């Protein structure tokens, strides 16, 4: 009995030569549009120019990938050959994957010419699998792409249908007999085996999937490897398959589809506001609030735009969420909302959610305070308008090296629990002691070298010269020894820090680098910060 698996769809670019069509000269491109000459892409393989991809017309004329360019021109003198551009083709395939996310958020790249979509539970939204496949083919054809679709219970079966079968859909829950009828006649390359294994199987007289499916498993596995039978099981659903989507599916999402595309910014903002209300309902069911949100705008012409915002605290207020996106659209340097021929799908997703403490609104206001909430909202709005990297706060880091003890992180980023506990502990300790700080609140960007004079080489300084000014020390405390972190840099020198005060009452934070007699013969002195 075949194990139940998720429905999957393989989408393959059947005219991959069109990926590089922007490199074809205008005159040649017009000839291709008139279908008077075949178009191929070529690449240098083992010192020879060979065909990499062919369009439908070239395939119908008997040209195939792997054929040398000289042989191809001998057969078809009017052949149009274009240098292959793998990087551009990869970027184009990624854009096609983004476009396909209008059907399902689980979209994975499949090699250099294919996409794999998990359509479990979404096909009915498009009128069924057959209608969904037709819509994909028609929409991509309008963009200039020819595709072949395969739909089956497993990714391996969908992959085989798209590339090697005239049938594009294997019915859900098909019987073993029907699956055998569909797949037994396909070549062994439909299993995704490497060329050497396929060649070895062909020399043994095994050329079709049915040739190995109807024979004992043990001898084939012993001679050609267990991978052959594993791929056969994956094809027939005896082994559960999975895909690796480019982006993880959001836990909470809401979308609107329009029969007539919208293009005005007011309509887009109004749609986001309504989607925020739907999204908050989903968040409230699990008593959660969102920390990161994303809007995807799908245009009719296939382009897709992402707009992301973050929050400094979990949000479950639709008005606040919509206001963050409004600020983001108003941000300086943000591209204008280019709707092209119109936007037909708007999707709002919550990428990161956190539990909300259950409390009544009055108690929450009394506990948190209006000022704290207003400050958090202000930071979120500034982050959305100016960018998360321009609105930062300091966070304690897990190190005792002074210049690395804090780091500037986005104000909307979540502080680690250990860091929050350390901040609270430090604040309570300072409040209890009511003593001046032992370290400056702000340090120099880089420690500045000074000239210091001490009674003994490993003793505190008596005077030092900094920026051409001599300072006589009247009081000094220390040393506070800070050793280097051995797992970061083994040759780093130990530091002895001193708190010094000169005759004018100015206080400095100095350190001597290197232990005298053990790490260095002549230690260097630096000024790291000033006390206010």
PyMOL commands that set and color helices and strands:
alter all, ss='L'
color gray80, all
select helices_A, chain A and resi 16-23+26-33+56-60+69-75+86-100+123-126+129-142+155-164+176-183+188-191+195-203+209-213+217-224+226-235+265-285+318-329+361-368+370-386+388-390+402-404+417-433
alter helices_A, ss='H'
color red, helices_A
select strands_A, chain A and resi 8-13+39-45+48-54+80-83+107-110+114-118+147-152+252-262+288-299+304-315+343-355+392-396+406-410+443-454+461-466+469-482+495-502+507-513+524-530
alter strands_A, ss='S'
color yellow, strands_A
deselect
rebuild
show_as cartoon
